[in-house]
Amino acid sequence: MAKNHNQNQNQTMSREKAGRKGGEKTSRKYDQEHFENIGQKGGEKTSQEYSQKHFEDIGQKGGETTSEEYNQEHFEEIGKKGGETTAEEHDQEFYEEIGQKGGRSSGNGSRNN
């Protein structure tokens, strides 16, 4: 375990606390762009190493696991929260625009009843 040199040398920090302190120090040292660049490089490398089918398979497994772990009520609740958040963050113009896009992609905005 890591020693905490700011306190008594005989006391040790938990791994969790040492990790948190290290993470905080790293966050102060580097800016957001640095972490975005690392993420971008990692994503590119991963996409080169695995096929589209691999990502489809793990997405399918994740979706199945999630649907097994949660019931209909859970999905209704998170859907409602998402809808409420979206409504708070967007105005009428946003909904008109996405409505028009949806209409164009489903047959020029007309419904076949």
DOGU-696261 format. One record per residue: residue number from 1; x, y, z of N, C-alpha, C in turn. Coordinates in nm, 3 decimals. Example, Ala and Ser with C-alpha at 12.3 -4.5 7.8 and 13.67 -1.06 7.14 Angstrom:
BEGIN
k = 1 | n.xx = 1.319 | n.yy = -0.569 | n.zz = 0.780 | ca.xx = 1.230 | ca.yy = -0.450 | ca.zz = 0.780 | c.xx = 1.320 | c.yy = -0.330 | c.zz = 0.780
k = 2 | n.xx = 1.285 | n.yy = -0.225 | n.zz = 0.708 | ca.xx = 1.367 | ca.yy = -0.106 | ca.zz = 0.714 | c.xx = 1.290 | c.yy = 0.003 | c.zz = 0.787
***
This chain:
BEGIN
k = 1 | n.xx = 0.083 | n.yy = -0.118 | n.zz = 0.000 | ca.xx = 0.000 | ca.yy = 0.000 | ca.zz = 0.000 | c.xx = 0.087 | c.yy = 0.124 | c.zz = 0.000
k = 2 | n.xx = 0.033 | n.yy = 0.230 | n.zz = -0.053 | ca.xx = 0.108 | ca.yy = 0.356 | ca.zz = -0.063 | c.xx = 0.119 | c.yy = 0.422 | c.zz = 0.073
k = 3 | n.xx = 0.233 | n.yy = 0.479 | n.zz = 0.098 | ca.xx = 0.255 | ca.yy = 0.555 | ca.zz = 0.221 | c.xx = 0.206 | c.yy = 0.696 | c.zz = 0.202
k = 4 | n.xx = 0.145 | n.yy = 0.752 | n.zz = 0.304 | ca.xx = 0.102 | ca.yy = 0.891 | ca.zz = 0.301 | c.xx = 0.212 | c.yy = 0.972 | c.zz = 0.367
k = 5 | n.xx = 0.295 | n.yy = 1.039 | n.zz = 0.287 | ca.xx = 0.410 | ca.yy = 1.111 | ca.zz = 0.338 | c.xx = 0.373 | c.yy = 1.242 | c.zz = 0.405
k = 6 | n.xx = 0.248 | n.yy = 1.285 | n.zz = 0.394 | ca.xx = 0.204 | ca.yy = 1.408 | ca.zz = 0.458 | c.xx = 0.165 | c.yy = 1.386 | c.zz = 0.603
k = 7 | n.xx = 0.149 | n.yy = 1.262 | n.zz = 0.645 | ca.xx = 0.113 | ca.yy = 1.229 | ca.zz = 0.782 | c.xx = 0.221 | c.yy = 1.142 | c.zz = 0.842
k = 8 | n.xx = 0.191 | n.yy = 1.080 | n.zz = 0.949 | ca.xx = 0.283 | ca.yy = 0.990 | ca.zz = 1.016 | c.xx = 0.328 | c.yy = 0.880 | c.zz = 0.921
k = 9 | n.xx = 0.458 | n.yy = 0.853 | n.zz = 0.914 | ca.xx = 0.513 | ca.yy = 0.753 | ca.zz = 0.821 | c.xx = 0.462 | c.yy = 0.612 | c.zz = 0.850
k = 10 | n.xx = 0.413 | n.yy = 0.586 | n.zz = 0.969 | ca.xx = 0.366 | ca.yy = 0.452 | ca.zz = 1.004 | c.xx = 0.223 | c.yy = 0.425 | c.zz = 0.958
k = 11 | n.xx = 0.151 | n.yy = 0.528 | n.zz = 0.916 | ca.xx = 0.015 | ca.yy = 0.509 | ca.zz = 0.869 | c.xx = 0.016 | c.yy = 0.485 | c.zz = 0.718
k = 12 | n.xx = -0.071 | n.yy = 0.396 | n.zz = 0.673 | ca.xx = -0.080 | ca.yy = 0.369 | ca.zz = 0.530 | c.xx = -0.219 | c.yy = 0.407 | c.zz = 0.480
k = 13 | n.xx = -0.225 | n.yy = 0.441 | n.zz = 0.355 | ca.xx = -0.352 | ca.yy = 0.474 | ca.zz = 0.290 | c.xx = -0.411 | c.yy = 0.348 | c.zz = 0.231
k = 14 | n.xx = -0.541 | n.yy = 0.348 | n.zz = 0.220 | ca.xx = -0.605 | ca.yy = 0.238 | ca.zz = 0.149 | c.xx = -0.573 | c.yy = 0.253 | c.zz = 0.000
k = 15 | n.xx = -0.586 | n.yy = 0.146 | n.zz = -0.070 | ca.xx = -0.564 | ca.yy = 0.149 | ca.zz = -0.215 | c.xx = -0.661 | c.yy = 0.246 | c.zz = -0.282
k = 16 | n.xx = -0.784 | n.yy = 0.244 | n.zz = -0.232 | ca.xx = -0.888 | ca.yy = 0.331 | ca.zz = -0.287 | c.xx = -0.849 | c.yy = 0.479 | c.zz = -0.271
k = 17 | n.xx = -0.805 | n.yy = 0.515 | n.zz = -0.150 | ca.xx = -0.768 | ca.yy = 0.654 | ca.zz = -0.125 | c.xx = -0.645 | c.yy = 0.693 | c.zz = -0.206
k = 18 | n.xx = -0.546 | n.yy = 0.605 | n.zz = -0.214 | ca.xx = -0.426 | ca.yy = 0.634 | ca.zz = -0.293 | c.xx = -0.462 | c.yy = 0.652 | c.zz = -0.440
k = 19 | n.xx = -0.550 | n.yy = 0.567 | n.zz = -0.491 | ca.xx = -0.594 | ca.yy = 0.579 | ca.zz = -0.630 | c.xx = -0.668 | c.yy = 0.708 | c.zz = -0.655
k = 20 | n.xx = -0.754 | n.yy = 0.746 | n.zz = -0.561 | ca.xx = -0.830 | ca.yy = 0.870 | ca.zz = -0.575 | c.xx = -0.736 | c.yy = 0.990 | c.zz = -0.576
k = 21 | n.xx = -0.637 | n.yy = 0.991 | n.zz = -0.485 | ca.xx = -0.542 | ca.yy = 1.102 | ca.zz = -0.479 | c.xx = -0.460 | c.yy = 1.110 | c.zz = -0.608
k = 22 | n.xx = -0.418 | n.yy = 0.994 | n.zz = -0.658 | ca.xx = -0.343 | ca.yy = 0.991 | ca.zz = -0.784 | c.xx = -0.426 | c.yy = 1.041 | c.zz = -0.900
k = 23 | n.xx = -0.552 | n.yy = 1.000 | n.zz = -0.903 | ca.xx = -0.642 | ca.yy = 1.045 | ca.zz = -1.009 | c.xx = -0.666 | c.yy = 1.195 | c.zz = -1.004
k = 24 | n.xx = -0.681 | n.yy = 1.248 | n.zz = -0.884 | ca.xx = -0.702 | ca.yy = 1.392 | ca.zz = -0.869 | c.xx = -0.578 | c.yy = 1.470 | c.zz = -0.913
k = 25 | n.xx = -0.461 | n.yy = 1.418 | n.zz = -0.878 | ca.xx = -0.337 | ca.yy = 1.486 | ca.zz = -0.918 | c.xx = -0.322 | c.yy = 1.484 | c.zz = -1.070
k = 26 | n.xx = -0.353 | n.yy = 1.371 | n.zz = -1.132 | ca.xx = -0.345 | ca.yy = 1.359 | ca.zz = -1.277 | c.xx = -0.445 | c.yy = 1.454 | c.zz = -1.344
k = 27 | n.xx = -0.565 | n.yy = 1.465 | n.zz = -1.287 | ca.xx = -0.666 | ca.yy = 1.557 | ca.zz = -1.343 | c.xx = -0.618 | c.yy = 1.702 | c.zz = -1.338
k = 28 | n.xx = -0.549 | n.yy = 1.737 | n.zz = -1.234 | ca.xx = -0.498 | ca.yy = 1.875 | ca.zz = -1.224 | c.xx = -0.383 | c.yy = 1.898 | c.zz = -1.321
k = 29 | n.xx = -0.307 | n.yy = 1.794 | n.zz = -1.349 | ca.xx = -0.187 | ca.yy = 1.806 | ca.zz = -1.433 | c.xx = -0.221 | c.yy = 1.820 | c.zz = -1.582
k = 30 | n.xx = -0.326 | n.yy = 1.753 | n.zz = -1.627 | ca.xx = -0.360 | ca.yy = 1.751 | ca.zz = -1.770 | c.xx = -0.495 | c.yy = 1.816 | c.zz = -1.795
k = 31 | n.xx = -0.511 | n.yy = 1.874 | n.zz = -1.912 | ca.xx = -0.638 | ca.yy = 1.937 | ca.zz = -1.946 | c.xx = -0.732 | c.yy = 1.839 | c.zz = -2.018
k = 32 | n.xx = -0.854 | n.yy = 1.882 | n.zz = -2.041 | ca.xx = -0.957 | ca.yy = 1.799 | ca.zz = -2.103 | c.xx = -0.911 | c.yy = 1.750 | c.zz = -2.241
k = 33 | n.xx = -0.847 | n.yy = 1.835 | n.zz = -2.317 | ca.xx = -0.802 | ca.yy = 1.798 | ca.zz = -2.451 | c.xx = -0.707 | c.yy = 1.679 | c.zz = -2.447
k = 34 | n.xx = -0.621 | n.yy = 1.674 | n.zz = -2.346 | ca.xx = -0.527 | ca.yy = 1.563 | ca.zz = -2.331 | c.xx = -0.603 | c.yy = 1.431 | c.zz = -2.319
k = 35 | n.xx = -0.704 | n.yy = 1.429 | n.zz = -2.231 | ca.xx = -0.780 | ca.yy = 1.306 | ca.zz = -2.210 | c.xx = -0.864 | c.yy = 1.271 | c.zz = -2.332
k = 36 | n.xx = -0.914 | n.yy = 1.371 | n.zz = -2.403 | ca.xx = -0.989 | ca.yy = 1.346 | ca.zz = -2.526 | c.xx = -0.898 | c.yy = 1.283 | c.zz = -2.632
k = 37 | n.xx = -0.775 | n.yy = 1.332 | n.zz = -2.642 | ca.xx = -0.680 | ca.yy = 1.275 | ca.zz = -2.738 | c.xx = -0.648 | c.yy = 1.130 | c.zz = -2.706
k = 38 | n.xx = -0.628 | n.yy = 1.099 | n.zz = -2.578 | ca.xx = -0.602 | ca.yy = 0.961 | ca.zz = -2.538 | c.xx = -0.721 | c.yy = 0.872 | c.zz = -2.573
k = 39 | n.xx = -0.841 | n.yy = 0.921 | n.zz = -2.542 | ca.xx = -0.961 | ca.yy = 0.844 | ca.zz = -2.574 | c.xx = -0.976 | c.yy = 0.822 | c.zz = -2.723
k = 40 | n.xx = -0.948 | n.yy = 0.924 | n.zz = -2.801 | ca.xx = -0.957 | ca.yy = 0.915 | ca.zz = -2.947 | c.xx = -0.860 | c.yy = 0.809 | c.zz = -3.000
k = 41 | n.xx = -0.736 | n.yy = 0.814 | n.zz = -2.952 | ca.xx = -0.636 | ca.yy = 0.716 | ca.zz = -2.996 | c.xx = -0.677 | c.yy = 0.575 | c.zz = -2.956
k = 42 | n.xx = -0.727 | n.yy = 0.559 | n.zz = -2.834 | ca.xx = -0.769 | ca.yy = 0.428 | ca.zz = -2.788 | c.xx = -0.885 | c.yy = 0.375 | c.zz = -2.870
k = 43 | n.xx = -0.979 | n.yy = 0.461 | n.zz = -2.901 | ca.xx = -1.094 | ca.yy = 0.420 | ca.zz = -2.982 | c.xx = -1.052 | c.yy = 0.379 | c.zz = -3.122
k = 44 | n.xx = -0.960 | n.yy = 0.454 | n.zz = -3.180 | ca.xx = -0.913 | ca.yy = 0.421 | ca.zz = -3.315 | c.xx = -0.839 | c.yy = 0.288 | c.zz = -3.315
k = 45 | n.xx = -0.754 | n.yy = 0.267 | n.zz = -3.217 | ca.xx = -0.678 | ca.yy = 0.142 | ca.zz = -3.208 | c.xx = -0.772 | c.yy = 0.023 | c.zz = -3.188
k = 46 | n.xx = -0.871 | n.yy = 0.040 | n.zz = -3.101 | ca.xx = -0.966 | ca.yy = -0.068 | ca.zz = -3.075 | c.xx = -1.046 | c.yy = -0.101 | c.zz = -3.201
k = 47 | n.xx = -1.089 | n.yy = 0.002 | n.zz = -3.274 | ca.xx = -1.168 | ca.yy = -0.024 | ca.zz = -3.395 | c.xx = -1.086 | c.yy = -0.091 | c.zz = -3.504
k = 48 | n.xx = -0.954 | n.yy = -0.072 | n.zz = -3.501 | ca.xx = -0.867 | ca.yy = -0.139 | ca.zz = -3.597 | c.xx = -0.847 | c.yy = -0.286 | c.zz = -3.562
k = 49 | n.xx = -0.850 | n.yy = -0.316 | n.zz = -3.433 | ca.xx = -0.821 | ca.yy = -0.452 | ca.zz = -3.387 | c.xx = -0.942 | c.yy = -0.544 | c.zz = -3.390
k = 50 | n.xx = -1.063 | n.yy = -0.489 | n.zz = -3.389 | ca.xx = -1.183 | ca.yy = -0.571 | ca.zz = -3.383 | c.xx = -1.274 | c.yy = -0.539 | c.zz = -3.501
k = 51 | n.xx = -1.349 | n.yy = -0.640 | n.zz = -3.543 | ca.xx = -1.441 | ca.yy = -0.623 | ca.zz = -3.656 | c.xx = -1.572 | c.yy = -0.561 | c.zz = -3.610
k = 52 | n.xx = -1.651 | n.yy = -0.517 | n.zz = -3.707 | ca.xx = -1.783 | ca.yy = -0.464 | ca.zz = -3.678 | c.xx = -1.869 | c.yy = -0.569 | c.zz = -3.608
k = 53 | n.xx = -1.855 | n.yy = -0.694 | n.zz = -3.652 | ca.xx = -1.932 | ca.yy = -0.804 | ca.zz = -3.592 | c.xx = -1.901 | c.yy = -0.817 | c.zz = -3.443
k = 54 | n.xx = -1.776 | n.yy = -0.799 | n.zz = -3.404 | ca.xx = -1.738 | ca.yy = -0.806 | ca.zz = -3.263 | c.xx = -1.817 | c.yy = -0.704 | c.zz = -3.181
k = 55 | n.xx = -1.823 | n.yy = -0.581 | n.zz = -3.230 | ca.xx = -1.895 | ca.yy = -0.477 | ca.zz = -3.157 | c.xx = -2.045 | c.yy = -0.503 | c.zz = -3.157
k = 56 | n.xx = -2.097 | n.yy = -0.556 | n.zz = -3.266 | ca.xx = -2.239 | ca.yy = -0.592 | ca.zz = -3.271 | c.xx = -2.269 | c.yy = -0.703 | c.zz = -3.169
k = 57 | n.xx = -2.180 | n.yy = -0.802 | n.zz = -3.160 | ca.xx = -2.200 | ca.yy = -0.913 | ca.zz = -3.066 | c.xx = -2.197 | c.yy = -0.865 | c.zz = -2.922
k = 58 | n.xx = -2.100 | n.yy = -0.781 | n.zz = -2.887 | ca.xx = -2.094 | ca.yy = -0.737 | ca.zz = -2.747 | c.xx = -2.210 | c.yy = -0.643 | c.zz = -2.714
k = 59 | n.xx = -2.253 | n.yy = -0.565 | n.zz = -2.813 | ca.xx = -2.371 | ca.yy = -0.480 | ca.zz = -2.793 | c.xx = -2.496 | c.yy = -0.564 | c.zz = -2.771
k = 60 | n.xx = -2.510 | n.yy = -0.670 | n.zz = -2.848 | ca.xx = -2.623 | ca.yy = -0.762 | ca.zz = -2.834 | c.xx = -2.622 | c.yy = -0.826 | c.zz = -2.696
k = 61 | n.xx = -2.505 | n.yy = -0.876 | n.zz = -2.653 | ca.xx = -2.495 | ca.yy = -0.940 | ca.zz = -2.522 | c.xx = -2.527 | c.yy = -0.840 | c.zz = -2.411
k = 62 | n.xx = -2.477 | n.yy = -0.720 | n.zz = -2.424 | ca.xx = -2.504 | ca.yy = -0.617 | ca.zz = -2.324 | c.xx = -2.651 | c.yy = -0.583 | c.zz = -2.315
k = 63 | n.xx = -2.715 | n.yy = -0.571 | n.zz = -2.429 | ca.xx = -2.858 | ca.yy = -0.544 | ca.zz = -2.432 | c.xx = -2.940 | c.yy = -0.655 | c.zz = -2.370
k = 64 | n.xx = -2.902 | n.yy = -0.779 | n.zz = -2.400 | ca.xx = -2.974 | ca.yy = -0.893 | ca.zz = -2.342 | c.xx = -2.957 | c.yy = -0.898 | c.zz = -2.191
k = 65 | n.xx = -2.834 | n.yy = -0.877 | n.zz = -2.145 | ca.xx = -2.808 | ca.yy = -0.877 | ca.zz = -2.001 | c.xx = -2.887 | c.yy = -0.767 | c.zz = -1.931
k = 66 | n.xx = -2.887 | n.yy = -0.650 | n.zz = -1.990 | ca.xx = -2.960 | ca.yy = -0.537 | ca.zz = -1.931 | c.xx = -3.109 | c.yy = -0.567 | c.zz = -1.923
k = 67 | n.xx = -3.165 | n.yy = -0.623 | n.zz = -2.030 | ca.xx = -3.309 | ca.yy = -0.651 | ca.zz = -2.029 | c.xx = -3.344 | c.yy = -0.762 | c.zz = -1.931
k = 68 | n.xx = -3.250 | n.yy = -0.850 | n.zz = -1.902 | ca.xx = -3.274 | ca.yy = -0.955 | ca.zz = -1.802 | c.xx = -3.267 | c.yy = -0.900 | c.zz = -1.660
k = 69 | n.xx = -3.185 | n.yy = -0.799 | n.zz = -1.639 | ca.xx = -3.163 | ca.yy = -0.745 | ca.zz = -1.505 | c.xx = -3.267 | c.yy = -0.642 | c.zz = -1.464
k = 70 | n.xx = -3.334 | n.yy = -0.579 | n.zz = -1.558 | ca.xx = -3.429 | ca.yy = -0.473 | ca.zz = -1.527 | c.xx = -3.567 | c.yy = -0.506 | c.zz = -1.583
k = 71 | n.xx = -3.670 | n.yy = -0.456 | n.zz = -1.515 | ca.xx = -3.807 | ca.yy = -0.482 | ca.zz = -1.560 | c.xx = -3.860 | c.yy = -0.364 | c.zz = -1.640
k = 72 | n.xx = -3.980 | n.yy = -0.380 | n.zz = -1.692 | ca.xx = -4.044 | ca.yy = -0.279 | ca.zz = -1.776 | c.xx = -4.054 | c.yy = -0.145 | c.zz = -1.704
k = 73 | n.xx = -4.085 | n.yy = -0.149 | n.zz = -1.576 | ca.xx = -4.099 | ca.yy = -0.026 | ca.zz = -1.498 | c.xx = -3.970 | c.yy = 0.057 | c.zz = -1.498
k = 74 | n.xx = -3.857 | n.yy = -0.011 | n.zz = -1.488 | ca.xx = -3.728 | ca.yy = 0.057 | ca.zz = -1.491 | c.xx = -3.709 | c.yy = 0.133 | c.zz = -1.622
k = 75 | n.xx = -3.739 | n.yy = 0.067 | n.zz = -1.734 | ca.xx = -3.720 | ca.yy = 0.131 | ca.zz = -1.864 | c.xx = -3.818 | c.yy = 0.245 | c.zz = -1.885
k = 76 | n.xx = -3.939 | n.yy = 0.231 | n.zz = -1.834 | ca.xx = -4.036 | ca.yy = 0.340 | ca.zz = -1.842 | c.xx = -3.987 | c.yy = 0.461 | c.zz = -1.762
k = 77 | n.xx = -3.931 | n.yy = 0.434 | n.zz = -1.644 | ca.xx = -3.882 | ca.yy = 0.542 | ca.zz = -1.558 | c.xx = -3.765 | c.yy = 0.616 | c.zz = -1.621
k = 78 | n.xx = -3.668 | n.yy = 0.542 | n.zz = -1.676 | ca.xx = -3.553 | ca.yy = 0.613 | ca.zz = -1.735 | c.xx = -3.593 | c.yy = 0.683 | c.zz = -1.865
k = 79 | n.xx = -3.689 | n.yy = 0.627 | n.zz = -1.936 | ca.xx = -3.739 | ca.yy = 0.694 | ca.zz = -2.056 | c.xx = -3.808 | c.yy = 0.824 | c.zz = -2.022
k = 80 | n.xx = -3.886 | n.yy = 0.822 | n.zz = -1.916 | ca.xx = -3.955 | ca.yy = 0.943 | ca.zz = -1.872 | c.xx = -3.854 | c.yy = 1.050 | c.zz = -1.828
k = 81 | n.xx = -3.753 | n.yy = 1.009 | n.zz = -1.751 | ca.xx = -3.650 | ca.yy = 1.103 | ca.zz = -1.707 | c.xx = -3.576 | c.yy = 1.163 | c.zz = -1.827
k = 82 | n.xx = -3.544 | n.yy = 1.079 | n.zz = -1.924 | ca.xx = -3.476 | ca.yy = 1.127 | ca.zz = -2.045 | c.xx = -3.561 | c.yy = 1.226 | c.zz = -2.121
k = 83 | n.xx = -3.688 | n.yy = 1.195 | n.zz = -2.134 | ca.xx = -3.780 | ca.yy = 1.286 | ca.zz = -2.202 | c.xx = -3.794 | c.yy = 1.419 | c.zz = -2.131
k = 84 | n.xx = -3.801 | n.yy = 1.414 | n.zz = -1.998 | ca.xx = -3.812 | ca.yy = 1.538 | ca.zz = -1.920 | c.xx = -3.685 | c.yy = 1.622 | c.zz = -1.935
k = 85 | n.xx = -3.570 | n.yy = 1.558 | n.zz = -1.929 | ca.xx = -3.443 | ca.yy = 1.631 | ca.zz = -1.944 | c.xx = -3.433 | c.yy = 1.693 | c.zz = -2.082
k = 86 | n.xx = -3.471 | n.yy = 1.618 | n.zz = -2.184 | ca.xx = -3.468 | ca.yy = 1.670 | ca.zz = -2.320 | c.xx = -3.561 | c.yy = 1.790 | c.zz = -2.334
k = 87 | n.xx = -3.678 | n.yy = 1.780 | n.zz = -2.275 | ca.xx = -3.776 | ca.yy = 1.890 | ca.zz = -2.283 | c.xx = -3.722 | c.yy = 2.016 | c.zz = -2.213
k = 88 | n.xx = -3.648 | n.yy = 1.998 | n.zz = -2.104 | ca.xx = -3.591 | ca.yy = 2.112 | ca.zz = -2.032 | c.xx = -3.479 | c.yy = 2.178 | c.zz = -2.111
k = 89 | n.xx = -3.407 | n.yy = 2.098 | n.zz = -2.190 | ca.xx = -3.288 | ca.yy = 2.148 | ca.zz = -2.259 | c.xx = -3.315 | c.yy = 2.201 | c.zz = -2.400
k = 90 | n.xx = -3.432 | n.yy = 2.172 | n.zz = -2.456 | ca.xx = -3.461 | ca.yy = 2.212 | ca.zz = -2.594 | c.xx = -3.591 | c.yy = 2.291 | c.zz = -2.602
k = 91 | n.xx = -3.597 | n.yy = 2.376 | n.zz = -2.705 | ca.xx = -3.716 | ca.yy = 2.458 | ca.zz = -2.724 | c.xx = -3.805 | c.yy = 2.402 | c.zz = -2.835
k = 92 | n.xx = -3.912 | n.yy = 2.473 | n.zz = -2.863 | ca.xx = -4.010 | ca.yy = 2.431 | ca.zz = -2.963 | c.xx = -3.946 | c.yy = 2.411 | c.zz = -3.101
k = 93 | n.xx = -3.853 | n.yy = 2.498 | n.zz = -3.136 | ca.xx = -3.786 | ca.yy = 2.489 | ca.zz = -3.266 | c.xx = -3.714 | c.yy = 2.355 | c.zz = -3.283
k = 94 | n.xx = -3.652 | n.yy = 2.306 | n.zz = -3.177 | ca.xx = -3.583 | ca.yy = 2.178 | ca.zz = -3.181 | c.xx = -3.681 | c.yy = 2.065 | c.zz = -3.218
k = 95 | n.xx = -3.796 | n.yy = 2.065 | n.zz = -3.152 | ca.xx = -3.895 | ca.yy = 1.960 | ca.zz = -3.178 | c.xx = -3.954 | c.yy = 1.970 | c.zz = -3.318
k = 96 | n.xx = -3.971 | n.yy = 2.092 | n.zz = -3.366 | ca.xx = -4.020 | ca.yy = 2.109 | ca.zz = -3.503 | c.xx = -3.919 | c.yy = 2.054 | c.zz = -3.602
k = 97 | n.xx = -3.792 | n.yy = 2.082 | n.zz = -3.578 | ca.xx = -3.686 | ca.yy = 2.036 | ca.zz = -3.669 | c.xx = -3.676 | c.yy = 1.884 | c.zz = -3.671
k = 98 | n.xx = -3.675 | n.yy = 1.821 | n.zz = -3.553 | ca.xx = -3.665 | ca.yy = 1.674 | ca.zz = -3.554 | c.xx = -3.793 | c.yy = 1.611 | c.zz = -3.606
k = 99 | n.xx = -3.905 | n.yy = 1.677 | n.zz = -3.585 | ca.xx = -4.031 | ca.yy = 1.626 | ca.zz = -3.641 | c.xx = -4.028 | c.yy = 1.627 | c.zz = -3.792
k = 100 | n.xx = -3.974 | n.yy = 1.734 | n.zz = -3.850 | ca.xx = -3.963 | ca.yy = 1.743 | ca.zz = -3.996 | c.xx = -3.867 | c.yy = 1.638 | c.zz = -4.049
k = 101 | n.xx = -3.755 | n.yy = 1.618 | n.zz = -3.980 | ca.xx = -3.660 | ca.yy = 1.516 | ca.zz = -4.022 | c.xx = -3.724 | c.yy = 1.378 | c.zz = -4.018
k = 102 | n.xx = -3.797 | n.yy = 1.349 | n.zz = -3.911 | ca.xx = -3.865 | ca.yy = 1.221 | ca.zz = -3.899 | c.xx = -3.970 | c.yy = 1.203 | c.zz = -4.007
k = 103 | n.xx = -4.041 | n.yy = 1.310 | n.zz = -4.037 | ca.xx = -4.142 | ca.yy = 1.304 | ca.zz = -4.142 | c.xx = -4.081 | c.yy = 1.275 | c.zz = -4.277
k = 104 | n.xx = -3.968 | n.yy = 1.338 | n.zz = -4.307 | ca.xx = -3.902 | ca.yy = 1.316 | ca.zz = -4.437 | c.xx = -3.852 | c.yy = 1.173 | c.zz = -4.447
k = 105 | n.xx = -3.799 | n.yy = 1.118 | n.zz = -4.339 | ca.xx = -3.745 | ca.yy = 0.983 | ca.zz = -4.349 | c.xx = -3.853 | c.yy = 0.875 | c.zz = -4.348
k = 106 | n.xx = -3.974 | n.yy = 0.912 | n.zz = -4.310 | ca.xx = -4.080 | ca.yy = 0.811 | ca.zz = -4.310 | c.xx = -4.183 | c.yy = 0.834 | c.zz = -4.419
k = 107 | n.xx = -4.148 | n.yy = 0.910 | n.zz = -4.520 | ca.xx = -4.240 | ca.yy = 0.925 | ca.zz = -4.632 | c.xx = -4.292 | c.yy = 1.066 | c.zz = -4.649
k = 108 | n.xx = -4.204 | n.yy = 1.164 | n.zz = -4.648 | ca.xx = -4.240 | ca.yy = 1.304 | ca.zz = -4.674 | c.xx = -4.343 | c.yy = 1.361 | c.zz = -4.577
k = 109 | n.xx = -4.343 | n.yy = 1.311 | n.zz = -4.453 | ca.xx = -4.429 | ca.yy = 1.367 | ca.zz = -4.353 | c.xx = -4.573 | c.yy = 1.323 | c.zz = -4.356
k = 110 | n.xx = -4.609 | n.yy = 1.241 | n.zz = -4.453 | ca.xx = -4.748 | ca.yy = 1.196 | ca.zz = -4.459 | c.xx = -4.759 | c.yy = 1.059 | c.zz = -4.394
k = 111 | n.xx = -4.874 | n.yy = 1.036 | n.zz = -4.335 | ca.xx = -4.899 | ca.yy = 0.907 | ca.zz = -4.272 | c.xx = -4.993 | c.yy = 0.826 | c.zz = -4.358
k = 112 | n.xx = -4.962 | n.yy = 0.700 | n.zz = -4.369 | ca.xx = -5.053 | ca.yy = 0.609 | ca.zz = -4.439 | c.xx = -5.137 | c.yy = 0.537 | c.zz = -4.337
k = 113 | n.xx = -5.263 | n.yy = 0.576 | n.zz = -4.327 | ca.xx = -5.350 | ca.yy = 0.512 | ca.zz = -4.226 | c.xx = -5.427 | c.yy = 0.399 | c.zz = -4.285
***
